[in-house]
Each structure stands twice: as C-alpha cells, then as structure tokens.
C-alpha cells in the first residue's frame, strides 16, 4: 500500500475498524433511512465504510445504494475544509420504497449539510 495522500480515501474493511468508529465516533441521523457514524482523525486519513443489511432489499438494490453513497462521499470529500475522518454509513431497513427512488443529488445534499456543520 502506498503512502496516503490527504485527498485519497480508503475503505474500512475490518470489523474492528467499524466497531472503533461506532464506539468513539459521533452518531447522527441525517435521514430517516440513514445512520451516520463519524470519527475525526488526527493522522490525515479519510476512510469510509457501509453497513447495508440484507433486510434492506436485493443485492442489486444494496449495491446501487452503495454506489450512490460512495460517489456522493467522494465528491464531498474532494472539497477543501473537510477534516480527515472515518465515516460509516448504516442504512436502515424498512424504507425500501424511498431507497428505490434514491439518487445522487439527494445524498449529496444530505452530506453537504452534515459536513458544513462541522
């Protein structure tokens, strides 16, 4: 693995990393279908992860949600002034109709609102 540039974004993969963000980070509910865990880091890394349970829907829907969230997060993190942090998106089941209509601009607005508060 290469040395991290501040603009690079890594993916959280290990269970212990997800648990660390959940325990040490700040939790918010920016949308009825989403829980967001954020943990500000001092080492300059930007990492993200997704928790999308099978109850949310089919694999096609879960992957679509993951792609939309990932692209919106990369657009948001590319802006200056966003601190280095770990972000975990937890998608709640039970909002399948809303999630099927989800698009990138909706998620982009949610993320910009969250990160401008910091």
N, C-alpha and C positions, 0 to 999 in steps of 0.2 A: 504494500500500500504506500502510495506517495505521501509526501508531506502535505498537510492540509493548507489550502489557500483559504482565506477568510470567506470567499464567495462560494466555495464548494459546500455541498450539502450531502451528508451521509445518511444512510438508512439505519435505524435501530433494528437490530436483528435478535439480540439475546434477550431472554426473559428477564434477566437481572437488570438490564438497562431499562426495560419498560417499568419494572417494579420501582426502580430508583426514581424515575420521573414521577410516578404516581405518588410515592411517599414524600418526596422532597419538594415536588413542584406545586404550582398553583393550579387549581381546578376552576374551570368556568364552563358555563352552559350558553354558548353564543346562539344556538338554535335549538328548537325542541328535539331535533334528531341527533344532536351532536354534543359530546362532552370533550373538552379540550384540556389536556394537562400540559403545562409549560414549566420548564425549569431553566432559569437563566444560568449560563455557564461563564466561567472566567477564562477558560482555556482557548477561546476563539472558535470552538467547533459549533457547527449548526447541524443538528441531526433531527430526523423525524421518523415517526412510525405510525402504523394504522392498526386498530383493533376493529375488525368488522365481522361479527359473529354470523354463523350460518342462518340464524333466525331472521336476519335482515332480508335475505332473498337468495336467488340463484347465484351461482358462481359468476355468471355474466353480469348481473347487477352489481355484485360486490366488487368485481374488477373495474367496472365502469365508474363506480363511486371512488375507488382508489385512484384511478387515472385522473379524475376531475380534481380531487383533493391534492394530489401530487403536483399537478400543473399549476394550480392556484397558489400553492405554497411556494413553489419555485419563483413565480412572478413576484410574490410579496417579499420573499427573502432577497430578491435581487435589488430591492430598493435600499438606499442608504439609511442608516439610523436604526435598523432592526438589530437588536442585540443578538449575540451568539447564544443559542439556547437549544434545548431538546424540546420537541413538540410531539405529543402523542394524541392522535385523533381517535376517539371512541365513538363509533356510530351505533346509535341505539336502535334496536328492533321495534317494530310496531308503527313505523312511518313509511311503509313501502310505497304508498301512492305518492307521497311527497318526494321520496328518493328517486322514483322513476322519472319525475319531471325535473330533477336537479340538473342545473347547468353550471358552467364555469363562472359566469358572471355573478350568480347568486353566492357562490362560495367565495369569490374574490371580494365581494362587499363585506361578507362576514369577517374574513381575515383582516382586511384593511381596518375595519372598526376595532378589532381586538388589538392589533399591533400599534395603532395610533394612540391607544390609551396608555401604553407603557411609558 
